[in-house]
Amino acid sequence: MLKTLKNAFKIKEVRDKILFTLAMLVVIRIGSQLPVPGVNSQYFAQWFAAQTGGAFSFFDAITGGSFINMSILALNISPYITSSIIMQLLTIAIPKLEEMQREGEDGRKKIATITRYVTVGLALIQATAMTVGFGRQGYLIEYNAINVITAVTALTAGSAFLMWVGERITEKGLGNGISIVLVINIISSLPQDLSNLFQQFVFGKAPATAILAVVIIFAIIIAMVVLVIILNAGVRKIPVQYAKKMQGRKMVGGQTSSIPLKVNTSGVIPVIFASSIMQFPLIICSFIGYQGEGVWGEILKGLNSGYWCNPSQPIYSIGLLVYIVMIVFFAYFYTSITFNPLMIADNMKKQGGFIPGIRPGKSTSDYLNKVLNHIVFIGAIGLIIVSVIPFFFNGIFGASVSFGGTSLIIIVSVILETIKSLESQMLVRNYKGFLED
């Protein structure tokens, strides 16, 4: 990786893209510290510290601390992520959007434009709900129309600005801009999280205990990173043979290729979907100031990851079981709407391709479905392991950190994709240089 970066800085085009990306990331970090006008940031920090679970911890992690600081970038790119997921689902459900997607570059531009409008709409709704919901509780220095409008406008504009920055990074920088913004936000919270872990388990302990704690902390982190890398790199290749055919006076075809099926076909989407659904009731209750009593209060605690894996309160770990089931469900659901075995089987049949030992057509589709079901389950199990480990140590040892398995999956996946993008750009540049010579 270091060698790749060193070689990249030797090429002016690639170097300019890296420097542009770094400059945009600096702008984002500065914006994360600018407070929303009229907001009582001290009140919000105290309110956040009083929260007993992880309903907002992941949200604060992906906003890079902007949420707890209540800066103008407090909503960050969460509205864009939500709108992107909504558009992906609607593309399957609405024929008009599906046609746009098949139109090529022009269609994708139209869908991107719609996604931007949906992002601004969602940001406006979230900003209004947050400002009005917290306004009367002390969130605003003075709860009046001017301060409400100012806060809503600032939060909405901040989210739209980050969306614009992400698109500029994609266009003029390195890699996928939105993903890079998300990763830099998560990474910005890691030093504080590691400091909290060391304060809790290392500092002030006996030398032997402190050394053992350091070894265990880094061993767990390294093991999770390795597992995520394996999960992202895992591919099941289905061999495909193309029959020979006469074209003019020559025999063409006969080559062998493969269909690569990723083990983690749905990426981090199942974890994000499951987390969002589990946290949504908690966030709504926090906005309206509902603490929860009786049966409803117990249900809210079960949804709260801060209560999971606690030996003194095992009943709340039922929420963890629901979370695991939802990850498996969304892994299959998202794969089913993004991968169509029947279409692949039909295309193979039209091109004279077949899987050795499998008849073309429906038999090929059934075979691909069978293989896909197996590897999706393996990928879901991998996602569950990475996601649940932080909850386990939080419940057993009280090792609470803002980042978890979801954050780690995002970081590793985006870094690997960015490195691939960097290497491909260097390869293209070398080919150009060779042709010019």
SULKADA-V333128 format. One record per residue. N is the residue number from 1. OMEGA is omega as a letter, one per 20 degrees, with the letter a starting at -180 (* if undefined). NEAR is the number of other ideal C-beta (glycine too) atoms within 10 Angstrom. Layout:
# SULKADA-V333128
n={N,N}
omega={OMEGA,OMEGA}
near={NEAR,NEAR}
This chain:
# SULKADA-V333128
n={1,2,3,4,5,6,7,8,9,10,11,12,13,14,15,16,17,18,19,20,21,22,23,24,25,26,27,28,29,30,31,32,33,34,35,36,37,38,39,40,41,42,43,44,45,46,47,48,49,50,51,52,53,54,55,56,57,58,59,60,61,62,63,64,65,66,67,68,69,70,71,72,73,74,75,76,77,78,79,80,81,82,83,84,85,86,87,88,89,90,91,92,93,94,95,96,97,98,99,100,101,102,103,104,105,106,107,108,109,110,111,112,113,114,115,116,117,118,119,120,121,122,123,124,125,126,127,128,129,130,131,132,133,134,135,136,137,138,139,140,141,142,143,144,145,146,147,148,149,150,151,152,153,154,155,156,157,158,159,160,161,162,163,164,165,166,167,168,169,170,171,172,173,174,175,176,177,178,179,180,181,182,183,184,185,186,187,188,189,190,191,192,193,194,195,196,197,198,199,200,201,202,203,204,205,206,207,208,209,210,211,212,213,214,215,216,217,218,219,220,221,222,223,224,225,226,227,228,229,230,231,232,233,234,235,236,237,238,239,240,241,242,243,244,245,246,247,248,249,250,251,252,253,254,255,256,257,258,259,260,261,262,263,264,265,266,267,268,269,270,271,272,273,274,275,276,277,278,279,280,281,282,283,284,285,286,287,288,289,290,291,292,293,294,295,296,297,298,299,300,301,302,303,304,305,306,307,308,309,310,311,312,313,314,315,316,317,318,319,320,321,322,323,324,325,326,327,328,329,330,331,332,333,334,335,336,337,338,339,340,341,342,343,344,345,346,347,348,349,350,351,352,353,354,355,356,357,358,359,360,361,362,363,364,365,366,367,368,369,370,371,372,373,374,375,376,377,378,379,380,381,382,383,384,385,386,387,388,389,390,391,392,393,394,395,396,397,398,399,400,401,402,403,404,405,406,407,408,409,410,411,412,413,414,415,416,417,418,419,420,421,422,423,424,425,426,427,428,429,430,431,432,433,434,435,436,437}
omega={r,r,r,r,r,r,a,a,r,a,a,a,a,r,r,r,r,a,r,r,r,r,r,r,r,r,r,a,r,r,r,a,a,a,r,r,r,a,r,a,r,r,a,r,r,r,a,r,a,r,a,a,a,a,a,a,r,r,r,a,a,r,r,a,a,a,a,r,a,r,r,r,a,r,r,a,r,r,r,r,r,a,r,r,r,a,r,r,a,r,r,a,a,a,a,r,r,r,r,a,a,a,r,a,r,r,r,r,r,r,r,r,r,r,r,r,r,r,r,r,r,r,r,r,a,r,r,r,a,a,a,a,a,a,a,a,r,a,r,r,r,a,r,a,a,a,r,a,r,a,a,a,a,a,r,r,r,r,r,r,r,r,r,r,r,r,r,r,r,a,a,a,a,r,r,a,a,r,a,r,r,a,a,r,a,a,a,r,a,r,r,r,r,r,r,r,a,r,a,a,a,a,r,r,r,a,a,r,a,r,r,r,r,a,a,a,a,r,r,a,a,r,r,r,r,a,r,r,r,a,a,a,a,a,r,a,r,a,r,r,r,a,r,r,a,r,a,r,a,r,r,a,r,a,r,r,a,r,r,r,a,r,r,a,a,r,a,a,r,a,r,r,a,a,a,a,r,a,a,r,a,a,r,r,r,a,a,r,a,a,r,r,r,a,a,r,r,r,r,r,r,r,a,a,r,a,a,r,r,a,a,a,a,a,a,r,r,r,r,r,r,r,r,r,a,r,r,a,a,r,r,a,a,r,a,a,r,a,a,a,a,r,r,r,r,r,r,a,r,a,r,r,r,r,a,r,a,r,r,r,a,r,r,r,r,r,r,r,a,r,a,r,r,a,r,r,r,r,r,r,r,r,a,a,a,a,a,a,r,r,a,a,r,a,a,a,a,a,a,r,a,r,r,a,r,r,a,r,a,a,a,a,a,r,r,r,r,r,r,r,r,a,r,r,r,r,r,r,r,r,r,r,r,a,r,r,*}
near={9,6,7,11,12,9,14,19,11,9,16,9,12,19,12,13,20,16,13,16,22,13,11,19,20,11,13,23,15,11,18,23,12,14,15,25,13,20,25,18,15,10,16,21,13,11,18,16,8,7,15,9,19,26,22,19,23,21,20,22,26,24,26,25,19,25,24,21,22,24,25,25,31,28,27,28,26,21,25,26,19,17,22,17,15,14,18,17,14,15,19,14,9,12,9,8,19,13,11,18,15,10,12,9,7,9,15,13,12,14,19,12,10,15,16,16,10,18,25,17,13,20,27,18,13,20,24,16,15,21,25,17,16,23,18,10,16,14,24,22,13,10,16,12,7,11,19,19,13,17,26,21,16,23,27,23,16,23,26,18,15,31,23,12,22,22,15,14,24,16,9,13,22,22,21,17,23,20,20,24,25,26,23,20,27,21,16,18,21,16,9,13,17,15,11,14,19,15,10,16,19,15,10,9,14,8,7,8,12,15,12,14,18,14,10,13,17,11,10,14,15,10,13,20,16,11,19,24,14,12,22,20,11,15,14,16,10,18,12,19,17,16,11,11,11,9,9,6,5,7,10,12,14,11,10,10,12,13,17,9,20,18,20,26,21,24,19,23,20,27,27,20,19,24,23,17,14,20,21,12,17,22,16,12,17,21,15,11,10,14,9,15,9,7,8,13,13,13,15,22,19,19,22,21,27,18,24,25,19,16,8,6,13,12,11,23,18,13,20,21,11,15,22,17,12,19,22,18,14,20,28,16,16,20,22,17,13,14,17,14,19,14,10,17,24,16,11,21,16,9,12,15,21,20,20,9,9,16,12,17,14,12,14,23,20,15,17,22,15,10,16,19,12,13,18,24,14,15,23,24,16,20,29,21,15,23,25,19,18,23,22,13,19,22,23,11,14,10,17,19,20,21,22,26,22,22,26,21,25,23,19,21,19,21,18,15,15,17,15,11,14,20,13,10,17,17,10,12,15,12,10,11,10,8,7,6,5}
